[in-house]
Amino acid sequence: MKLKKKKRTLIGWVYIIVIGVAVLFFMKGLLLFGMKKLNVLILPIQSKIYTTTEGIRENFNTILKYKDFFYENRELKAKITSQEYKDELIADLTAENVRLRQLLDLKGQMEYKTKVVKVSFQHVQDTYDGFVIKAGAVDGMKVNMPVLSGRQLIGKITDVYENYSVVKMITGENSYVSALCRDVIGIVNGEREKDLYFRPTSSLEEDLKVGEELYTSGISDVYPKGLYVGKISEIVSANNKLEKRYKVKIDTNIYDFQEAIVLMGDV
């Protein structure tokens, strides 16, 4: 009786074990099937995450590369700007050197004691009225000293300070210069514009022609004789000889006027 009972118990455990193994195999298959389905569902998400991550990484690398490119570009621009500045400076110095050589050559041809000075200021509204030079009382400047631009008479000193002086231009308003055009004497006056106007005071003006040059007459106590004033560019009016006027063109470009020559007296 006891033997049969033990046998039944043993058979029961065998069934339980077999059933358990079968359940495990079933669960394993079910688990593998579920994992496959889950992978199918998750794969697009994983692909999207991977693509996004790669995009972020590429964008980050692009940002880093752009940053490097930005700094390289800025350095390159700085070098180019520096080189352009150097080239411009060299060009300015070369041009200045040429101008100074010309002024010194002209200075050597003059019969007066002269001084080459820098033009330091021109007021935009008074372009044809006056300017300031970087030379004053300490440099020997005095009121009424004539001032030239190259060979062109440009004005006279009206105010002198310690380190600078003010020049009144012959193109300025109420500026008058006694001048000669060949044997014809007259008055040149300015009207705050780029041209001068010559009004003859003799009866010989009928022979004057466009292109003829005018020089100071020497009658004035300020301007010595023979300084170049300009050349006739146009006959303005010819109603009668008494009213005839001539437009006179000066050679100096007032907008590119950087140095001047001051006549300080006889050598």
C-alpha positions in Angstrom: 0.0 0.0 0.0 2.7 2.3 0.9 4.7 1.3 -2.2 1.8 2.3 -4.4 1.5 5.6 -2.7 5.1 6.4 -3.2 4.9 5.4 -6.8 2.0 7.7 -7.4 3.8 10.5 -5.7 6.9 10.0 -7.9 4.7 9.9 -11.1 3.0 13.1 -9.9 6.4 14.9 -9.6 7.4 13.6 -13.0 4.2 15.1 -14.5 4.9 18.3 -12.7 8.4 18.5 -13.9 7.4 17.6 -17.5 4.6 20.2 -17.4 7.0 22.8 -15.9 9.6 22.1 -18.6 6.9 22.4 -21.3 5.7 25.6 -19.7 9.2 27.0 -19.7 9.7 26.1 -23.4 6.4 27.7 -24.2 7.2 30.8 -22.2 10.7 31.0 -23.8 9.1 30.7 -27.3 6.5 33.3 -26.3 9.2 35.5 -24.9 11.3 35.2 -28.1 8.2 35.9 -30.2 7.4 38.9 -28.1 11.0 40.2 -28.3 10.9 39.9 -32.1 7.6 41.8 -32.2 9.0 44.3 -29.8 12.1 44.8 -32.0 9.9 45.3 -35.0 8.0 48.0 -33.1 11.1 49.6 -31.6 13.3 49.5 -34.7 11.9 52.7 -36.4 12.2 54.5 -33.1 15.8 53.3 -32.7 16.5 54.3 -36.3 15.0 57.8 -35.7 17.0 58.2 -32.5 20.2 57.1 -34.2 19.5 59.4 -37.2 18.7 62.3 -34.8 21.8 61.6 -32.7 24.0 61.5 -35.9 22.4 64.7 -37.0 23.1 66.4 -33.7 26.6 65.1 -33.8 27.1 66.4 -37.4 25.5 69.7 -36.5 27.8 70.0 -33.4 30.8 69.2 -35.6 29.6 71.7 -38.1 29.3 74.3 -35.4 32.8 73.6 -34.2 34.1 73.8 -37.8 32.1 77.0 -38.3 33.7 78.4 -35.2 37.1 77.5 -36.4 36.3 79.0 -39.8 35.0 82.1 -38.2 38.2 82.7 -36.3 40.3 81.9 -39.3 38.2 84.2 -41.4 38.5 87.0 -38.8 42.3 86.5 -38.7 42.4 86.6 -42.5 40.4 89.8 -42.6 42.6 91.3 -40.0 45.7 90.5 -42.0 44.1 91.8 -45.2 43.0 95.0 -43.5 46.4 95.4 -42.0 48.0 94.9 -45.4 45.6 97.3 -47.0 46.3 99.9 -44.3 50.1 99.4 -44.9 49.6 99.7 -48.7 47.5 102.8 -48.2 50.0 104.3 -45.8 52.8 103.6 -48.2 50.8 105.2 -51.0 50.1 108.3 -48.9 53.7 108.6 -47.8 54.9 108.2 -51.4 52.4 110.9 -52.6 53.5 113.2 -49.8 57.1 112.6 -50.6 56.5 113.5 -54.3 54.6 116.7 -53.2 57.3 117.7 -50.8 60.0 117.1 -53.4 58.1 119.3 -55.9 57.7 122.0 -53.2 61.3 121.9 -52.3 62.3 122.2 -56.0 60.0 125.1 -56.3 61.3 126.6 -53.1 64.8 126.5 -54.5 63.7 128.5 -57.5 62.3 131.3 -55.5 64.0 134.5 -54.5 62.4 134.6 -51.1 62.9 133.0 -47.8 60.3 130.4 -47.5 58.9 127.7 -45.2 56.9 124.6 -46.2 54.0 124.1 -43.7 51.2 121.6 -43.2 47.6 122.5 -43.7 45.9 121.4 -40.6 42.2 122.4 -41.0 39.7 123.5 -43.6 36.1 124.2 -42.6 33.7 122.5 -44.9 31.4 125.6 -45.0 34.4 127.9 -45.7 36.3 125.8 -48.2 37.1 128.7 -50.4 37.4 131.3 -47.6 40.3 130.2 -45.4 42.3 127.5 -43.7 44.7 126.9 -40.8 48.4 126.0 -41.0 50.6 124.1 -38.5 53.0 127.0 -38.0 52.8 130.0 -35.7 54.8 132.7 -34.0 57.4 130.2 -32.8 58.0 129.3 -36.4 58.4 132.9 -37.5 54.9 133.4 -39.0 53.6 137.0 -39.2 50.5 138.7 -40.4 50.3 139.4 -44.2 52.9 136.9 -45.2 51.8 135.5 -48.6 51.0 131.8 -48.8 51.4 129.6 -51.9 50.2 126.2 -53.0 53.0 125.1 -55.3 53.5 128.2 -57.6 49.9 129.2 -57.0 49.2 132.2 -54.8 46.5 131.0 -52.4 46.2 133.7 -49.8 47.9 135.5 -46.9 48.2 135.0 -43.1 45.7 137.1 -41.2 46.0 135.8 -37.6 49.1 134.3 -35.9 49.1 132.2 -32.7 51.8 130.4 -31.0 51.7 127.1 -32.9 49.3 127.8 -35.8 48.1 130.6 -38.1 45.0 131.4 -40.1 45.2 132.0 -43.8 42.7 134.1 -45.7 42.3 132.8 -49.3 42.2 134.9 -52.4 39.1 133.0 -53.4 37.4 134.3 -50.2 34.7 136.9 -50.1 36.1 140.5 -50.0 39.5 139.3 -51.1 41.3 141.6 -53.6 44.7 141.2 -55.3 46.3 143.7 -57.8 47.2 141.7 -60.8 48.7 141.9 -64.3 47.8 140.0 -67.5 50.6 141.0 -69.8 50.4 144.8 -69.7 46.8 145.0 -68.5 46.5 145.8 -64.8 43.4 145.1 -62.8 41.9 143.7 -59.6 41.3 140.0 -58.9 38.6 139.3 -56.4 37.1 136.2 -54.8 33.5 135.3 -54.2 33.8 132.2 -52.0 33.9 129.8 -55.0 36.5 127.9 -56.9 37.1 130.7 -59.5 38.3 134.3 -59.3 37.2 137.3 -61.3 39.5 139.8 -62.9 38.3 143.3 -63.6 40.8 145.4 -65.7 41.3 149.0 -64.6 43.1 150.0 -67.8 41.9 150.5 -71.4 44.0 147.6 -72.9 41.8 144.7 -71.8 40.4 144.2 -75.3 43.5 142.1 -76.2 43.0 139.6 -73.3 42.2 136.0 -74.3 41.2 132.8 -72.7 44.2 130.9 -71.4 46.4 133.9 -70.6 48.0 133.9 -67.2 47.8 136.5 -64.4 50.5 137.5 -61.9 50.6 139.9 -59.0 51.5 143.4 -60.0 53.6 144.3 -57.0 51.6 147.4 -56.3 50.3 145.8 -53.1 52.4 146.0 -49.9 51.4 142.4 -49.2 52.1 140.5 -52.4 55.4 140.9 -54.2 55.4 141.2 -58.0 55.3 138.1 -60.2 53.4 135.6 -58.1 51.1 133.3 -60.2 47.4 134.0 -59.6 45.7 131.9 -62.3 44.6 131.9 -65.9 41.7 133.4 -67.8 39.1 130.7 -68.4 36.1 132.7 -69.6 34.9 136.2 -70.6 32.0 136.8 -68.2 30.5 140.0 -69.6 31.3 142.3 -72.5 28.6 145.0 -72.5 31.2 147.7 -72.6 34.9 147.9 -71.7 34.3 149.4 -68.3 32.2 146.4 -67.2 34.1 143.6 -68.8 35.2 140.9 -66.4 37.1 137.7 -66.8 36.7 134.5 -64.9 40.1 133.2 -63.6 40.8 129.6 -62.8 43.2 128.6 -60.1 45.4 125.5 -60.4 45.1 124.3 -56.8 42.6 121.5 -55.9 41.3 122.9 -52.6 39.8 119.5 -51.7 43.3 117.9 -51.8 45.3 120.6 -50.3 47.8 119.3 -47.7 51.0 121.5 -47.8 51.6 125.2 -48.4 54.6 127.5 -48.8 54.9 130.7 -46.8 56.9 133.6 -48.2 58.8 135.0 -45.2 60.7 137.7 -46.9 63.7 138.3 -49.2 66.6 135.8 -49.1 
